[in-house]
């Protein structure tokens, strides 16, 4: 399927999930993520979930990261440039929803993309080669292209991989892993 069709199909599938199911599946994803070979690093970038879009609830992963005393970095989207600006999450970080209901930091200590070791990535669908479909704005592809080459890219999905995404282009950056409630996909 093409990206546009997949985007529509998986948005519809997510919207059918109730909050209890989202929480259960998100907790399973977080617990499964503990089996990834990533926990020796320091700087972890994680998105804050858009509850209205019924995204994977990243609070569980956030608690794991904080419990392991990791530096947690959260993004803020700059609509003008199409880039993500990343800030260290601290006890003083003020978070507000933007016009798309994305929870974002309202400033703080900016962290350069080159410093990041691991990035958890939102997505709607992904295929067996590690390509993903997001919301179509290109924020994460731009962001990932500015990270160090060995940054570990991890998708989070309620659903399993599809066979193939049609319409992948050279600017699409594939995942290293994708974690679902059922398994970890390793694209390495």
Buried (B, 14 or more C-beta within 10 A) or exposed (E): BEBEBBBEBBBEBBEEBEEEEBBBBBBBBBBBBEEBEBBEEEBBBBBBBBEEBBBBBBBBBBEBBEEEEBBBBBBBBEEEEEBBBBBBBEEEBEBEEEEEEBBBBEEBBEBEBEBBBBBBBBBBBBBBBBBBBBBEEBBBBBBBEEBEEEBBBBBBBBBBBBEEBEEBEEEBBBBBBBBBBBEBBEBE
